[in-house]
Amino acid sequence: MKQGKVLIAGVVLALAAALGYGIWQSRDRGLPEGLIQANGRLEGDAVLVAAKYPGRLETVKVHEGDMVSSGQLLATLTSDEVSARLRAARATLAAAHAQQQRAAAAASQADKDAARFADLLARGSVDRMHAEQMQLAAVSARTQNQQATEQIRQAEAVVAEASAVLQELQLKAPSGGMVSNRLREPGEMLAAGGAVVEIIDLNHLYLKVYVPENQIGKIRLGLPAQITTDAFPQHPFAATVSHIAARAEFTPKEVQTPDERVKLVYAVKLTLASNPDLRLTPGLPADAVIRWKSGVAWQAPRW
C-alpha cells in the first residue's frame, strides 16, 4: 500500500516538474503570440565606384573600413591620350582666338571703308562701282569674322569635352558610406567600367533573416520590427519589413545543427529606419523581433 502511494506521488511530482519545465521553456525561450524572432547579419546595398573612361590607376586614397563622405576623392587615373587631346584642343583654341581678333579688326576697318566710300558716293567724289565694291568687302569681312567666332565655339567645345574626361578620371564617392572593398591597386590599367572600390551606404542598412515556412503567413510588407546587436543589447533599432521572398529555400548552411538546415524558410529583409551616428556596420550579427499583431508589447529575443 505504501509502495503504491509512493509510486503515485512520484508520478505526480514528475508530471508537475514536466509541466513546470514546459512553462519555464515557454516563458523564457519563446515569445508571446504576435511576435516572431529571427536573426541574421546586417547588410547594405553596395555601390561600385568605377572608371568611366580607360586609364592607368595612379592613386587609391582609401582602404577597406574607411568612412567616406559624398564627393570625397577616392582614386585618380591618368590617360596620356586624353591629356594630349586637351593640349591640342587648347592650342587650336588659342589659334582660333588669334584668327578671330584679326578678322574682327579687318571687319571693323572694312565697315569704316564702306561708310567712307558711301559718303564719297553721296558727294559725287567716287563712282557707284567703287562704293559697291567696298560694301561687298565689308560684308565679306563680317562673314569671316562670324566664321572665326564659330571656330572659337567649336574649339571651346573640344576643350570642355577633354577637360570633362580628365575630371571623370578623378573618382569620387557618389554618397557617404564605408569602403567595403578595395578592388584595384595603383599602377593597374583599367578599362572603361573597371571598378576600383566598393562602398556601402551606412544610412541604408538592412537585416536579412529567415522565417520558417509555418510562420511566413503572418509576415507582410510594412510590419514593424526591432533589431538588437551584441554591441547595443539595450538599444533596439526600429526597422520595417521591406521584402519577403516569393519562394522558400532550405535554411542556410551557417545554421549550426543539421536538422535545422533541412527546414524550409523564407528570406525576409528588414530595413533599418535609421543608423544613428553610423554605429551599425555591415557584417554584424543581429537579432530581430517582428510584430505581426498590433498591440502586443515589444520583448527582447529569447534564444
C-alpha positions as CSV (number, residue, x, y, z in Angstrom):
1,M,0.0,0.0,0.0
2,K,2.7,2.3,1.0
3,Q,4.7,1.5,-2.2
4,G,1.6,2.3,-4.3
5,K,1.3,5.7,-2.6
6,V,5.0,6.4,-3.1
7,L,4.7,5.5,-6.8
8,I,1.6,7.7,-7.3
9,A,3.4,10.6,-5.5
10,G,6.4,10.1,-7.7
11,V,4.3,10.2,-10.9
12,V,2.6,13.4,-9.7
13,L,5.9,15.0,-8.9
14,A,7.3,14.1,-12.3
15,L,4.2,15.5,-14.1
16,A,4.4,18.7,-12.1
17,A,8.1,19.0,-12.9
18,A,7.5,18.4,-16.6
19,L,4.7,20.9,-16.6
20,G,6.8,23.5,-14.7
21,Y,9.7,22.9,-17.2
22,G,7.3,23.4,-20.1
23,I,6.0,26.6,-18.6
24,W,9.6,27.8,-18.0
25,Q,10.5,26.9,-21.6
26,S,7.6,28.8,-22.9
27,R,8.2,31.7,-20.7
28,D,11.9,32.1,-21.2
29,R,12.6,30.7,-24.6
30,G,9.6,31.7,-26.6
31,L,7.8,35.0,-27.5
32,P,4.1,35.7,-27.0
33,E,1.6,35.4,-29.8
34,G,2.1,38.3,-32.2
35,L,5.9,38.4,-32.1
36,I,8.3,36.4,-34.3
37,Q,12.0,36.3,-33.6
38,A,14.8,35.8,-36.1
39,N,18.4,36.5,-36.6
40,G,20.9,37.2,-39.3
41,R,23.7,39.6,-40.3
42,L,23.4,43.3,-41.2
43,E,23.9,44.0,-44.9
44,G,23.8,47.0,-47.2
45,D,23.4,47.8,-50.8
46,A,26.9,48.1,-52.4
47,V,27.9,50.8,-54.9
48,L,30.8,50.2,-57.1
49,V,32.9,53.3,-57.9
50,A,34.2,52.6,-61.4
51,A,36.2,54.4,-64.1
52,K,34.0,55.8,-66.9
53,Y,37.0,56.0,-69.2
54,P,40.1,53.8,-69.6
55,G,43.3,54.9,-67.9
56,R,46.1,53.9,-65.6
57,L,45.3,53.9,-61.9
58,E,47.6,56.5,-60.3
59,T,46.4,56.6,-56.7
60,V,43.9,55.0,-54.4
61,K,43.3,57.2,-51.4
62,V,41.1,54.9,-49.2
63,H,41.3,51.5,-47.6
64,E,38.8,48.9,-46.5
65,G,36.8,50.0,-43.5
66,D,37.4,53.8,-44.1
67,M,34.4,56.1,-43.8
68,V,33.9,58.4,-46.7
69,S,31.7,61.4,-47.4
70,S,29.8,62.2,-50.6
71,G,32.0,63.8,-53.2
72,Q,35.3,62.7,-51.5
73,L,38.1,61.9,-53.8
74,L,38.8,58.2,-53.7
75,A,41.2,57.5,-56.6
76,T,42.8,59.1,-59.6
77,L,43.6,57.8,-63.1
78,T,45.8,59.2,-65.8
79,S,45.4,59.0,-69.6
80,D,48.2,60.2,-71.9
81,E,45.7,60.1,-74.8
82,V,43.2,62.4,-73.1
83,S,46.0,64.8,-71.9
84,A,47.4,65.0,-75.4
85,R,43.9,65.7,-76.8
86,L,43.4,68.5,-74.3
87,R,46.7,70.1,-75.1
88,A,45.9,70.0,-78.8
89,A,42.4,71.4,-78.2
90,R,43.8,74.3,-76.2
91,A,46.4,75.1,-78.9
92,T,43.6,75.1,-81.5
93,L,41.5,77.4,-79.3
94,A,44.4,79.9,-78.9
95,A,44.9,79.9,-82.7
96,A,41.1,80.5,-83.2
97,H,41.2,83.4,-80.8
98,A,44.1,85.0,-82.7
99,Q,42.4,84.5,-86.0
100,Q,39.1,86.0,-84.7
101,Q,40.9,89.0,-83.4
102,R,42.4,89.6,-86.9
103,A,39.1,89.0,-88.5
104,A,37.3,91.4,-86.1
105,A,39.9,94.1,-86.9
106,A,39.5,93.6,-90.6
107,A,35.7,93.7,-90.4
108,S,35.9,96.9,-88.4
109,Q,38.2,98.5,-90.9
110,A,36.1,97.3,-93.9
111,D,32.9,98.8,-92.3
112,K,34.8,102.1,-91.9
113,D,35.9,102.0,-95.5
114,A,32.4,101.1,-96.8
115,A,31.0,104.0,-94.8
116,R,33.6,106.4,-96.1
117,F,33.0,105.4,-99.8
118,A,29.2,105.7,-99.3
119,D,29.8,109.2,-98.1
120,L,32.1,110.0,-101.1
121,L,29.5,108.5,-103.4
122,A,26.8,110.8,-102.0
123,R,29.2,113.8,-102.7
124,G,29.9,112.5,-106.2
125,S,33.6,112.1,-105.5
126,V,33.7,108.3,-106.4
127,D,31.6,106.2,-108.8
128,R,29.0,103.8,-107.7
129,M,31.0,100.7,-108.7
130,H,33.8,101.5,-106.2
131,A,31.4,102.3,-103.4
132,E,29.5,98.9,-104.0
133,Q,32.9,97.0,-104.0
134,M,33.7,98.5,-100.6
135,Q,30.2,97.4,-99.3
136,L,30.8,93.9,-100.6
137,A,34.2,93.8,-99.0
138,A,32.6,94.8,-95.7
139,V,30.0,92.1,-95.9
140,S,32.8,89.5,-96.7
141,A,34.9,90.7,-93.7
142,R,31.9,90.4,-91.4
143,T,31.2,86.9,-92.6
144,Q,34.9,85.9,-92.0
145,N,34.6,87.3,-88.5
146,Q,31.5,85.3,-87.8
147,Q,33.2,82.2,-89.1
148,A,36.2,82.8,-86.8
149,T,33.8,83.3,-83.9
150,E,32.2,79.9,-84.7
151,Q,35.6,78.2,-84.8
152,I,36.3,79.5,-81.3
153,R,33.0,78.0,-80.1
154,Q,33.9,74.7,-81.7
155,A,37.4,74.7,-80.1
156,E,35.9,75.6,-76.7
157,A,33.6,72.6,-77.0
158,V,36.6,70.3,-77.7
159,V,38.5,71.7,-74.7
160,A,35.4,71.3,-72.5
161,E,35.0,67.7,-73.6
162,A,38.6,66.8,-73.0
163,S,38.5,68.6,-69.6
164,A,35.4,66.7,-68.6
165,V,37.0,63.4,-69.4
166,L,40.0,64.4,-67.2
167,Q,37.6,65.3,-64.4
168,E,35.9,61.9,-64.8
169,L,39.3,60.3,-64.2
170,Q,39.0,61.7,-60.6
171,L,36.9,59.1,-59.0
172,K,34.7,60.5,-56.2
173,A,32.3,58.9,-53.7
174,P,28.7,59.1,-55.0
175,S,27.5,59.1,-51.4
176,G,28.7,58.7,-47.9
177,G,29.4,55.3,-46.5
178,M,32.0,52.7,-45.6
179,V,34.6,51.3,-48.0
180,S,33.8,47.6,-48.0
181,N,36.3,46.5,-50.7
182,R,39.4,48.0,-52.4
183,L,39.4,46.2,-55.7
184,R,42.4,47.7,-57.5
185,E,45.9,49.0,-56.7
186,P,47.9,51.9,-58.2
187,G,49.7,51.1,-61.5
188,E,47.0,48.9,-62.9
189,M,45.4,49.6,-66.3
190,L,41.7,50.0,-66.2
191,A,39.2,49.6,-69.0
192,A,36.1,51.7,-69.1
193,G,33.8,50.5,-66.3
194,G,36.6,49.0,-64.3
195,A,35.6,49.1,-60.6
196,V,38.2,50.5,-58.1
197,V,36.4,50.5,-54.7
198,E,33.1,49.3,-53.3
199,I,31.1,51.5,-50.9
200,I,28.1,50.6,-48.6
201,D,25.8,53.4,-47.6
202,L,25.5,53.0,-43.8
203,N,22.3,55.1,-43.8
204,H,20.5,52.3,-45.7
205,L,21.3,49.1,-43.9
206,Y,19.0,46.0,-43.6
207,L,18.9,42.7,-41.8
208,K,18.3,39.6,-43.8
209,V,16.6,36.9,-41.7
210,Y,14.9,33.6,-42.4
211,V,11.4,32.9,-41.2
212,P,10.2,29.3,-41.0
213,E,7.6,28.2,-43.5
214,N,4.9,27.6,-40.8
215,Q,5.2,31.3,-39.7
216,I,5.7,33.1,-43.0
217,G,1.9,33.6,-43.5
218,K,2.0,36.0,-40.6
219,I,4.6,38.3,-42.2
220,R,3.6,41.1,-44.6
221,L,5.2,44.1,-46.0
222,G,5.4,47.2,-43.8
223,L,5.2,45.3,-40.5
224,P,7.3,46.9,-37.7
225,A,10.4,45.2,-36.3
226,Q,13.1,45.8,-33.8
227,I,16.7,44.9,-34.3
228,T,19.3,44.4,-31.5
229,T,23.0,43.6,-31.6
230,D,25.5,42.4,-29.1
231,A,27.2,45.7,-29.2
232,F,24.0,47.6,-28.2
233,P,21.8,45.0,-26.4
234,Q,19.7,47.6,-24.6
235,H,19.2,49.8,-27.7
236,P,16.8,48.3,-30.2
237,F,16.8,49.8,-33.7
238,A,13.5,50.3,-35.5
239,A,13.0,48.6,-38.8
240,T,10.3,47.6,-41.3
241,V,9.6,44.5,-43.3
242,S,10.6,45.7,-46.8
243,H,10.9,42.4,-48.8
244,I,9.6,38.8,-48.5
245,A,11.0,36.1,-50.8
246,A,8.4,34.6,-53.1
247,R,9.9,31.1,-52.8
248,A,11.1,29.0,-49.9
249,E,14.6,27.7,-49.5
250,F,16.5,25.4,-47.2
251,T,17.9,27.0,-44.0
252,P,21.4,28.5,-44.8
253,K,24.4,26.3,-44.1
254,E,25.7,28.6,-41.4
255,V,23.0,27.3,-39.1
256,Q,24.7,25.0,-36.6
257,T,22.5,21.9,-36.4
258,P,21.9,19.6,-39.5
259,D,18.2,19.1,-38.6
260,E,17.6,22.9,-38.7
261,R,19.3,23.1,-42.1
262,V,16.7,20.9,-43.8
263,K,13.8,23.2,-42.8
264,L,12.1,25.3,-45.4
265,V,12.4,29.0,-44.7
266,Y,11.7,32.3,-46.5
267,A,14.2,35.2,-46.7
268,V,12.8,38.4,-45.2
269,K,14.5,41.8,-45.4
270,L,14.2,44.2,-42.5
271,T,15.2,47.7,-43.5
272,L,16.5,49.9,-40.7
273,A,14.7,53.3,-40.2
274,S,18.0,55.0,-39.3
275,N,21.5,54.3,-38.2
276,P,22.3,57.0,-35.5
277,D,25.9,58.0,-35.5
278,L,26.5,55.2,-38.0
279,R,27.1,52.8,-35.2
280,L,25.9,49.8,-37.1
281,T,28.1,48.3,-39.9
282,P,27.6,45.5,-42.4
283,G,28.5,42.0,-41.2
284,L,27.4,42.5,-37.6
285,P,25.2,39.6,-36.3
286,A,21.9,40.9,-35.1
287,D,18.6,39.6,-33.6
288,A,15.2,40.8,-34.7
289,V,11.7,40.7,-33.4
290,I,8.9,41.2,-35.9
291,R,5.4,42.3,-34.6
292,W,2.6,40.9,-36.7
293,K,-0.2,41.5,-34.3
294,S,-0.8,45.1,-33.2
295,G,-1.0,45.9,-29.5
296,V,1.5,43.3,-28.4
297,A,4.2,44.7,-26.2
298,W,7.8,44.5,-27.6
299,Q,10.0,41.9,-26.0
300,A,13.7,41.0,-26.4
301,P,14.5,37.9,-28.4
302,R,14.9,34.7,-26.5
303,W,17.2,32.0,-27.8
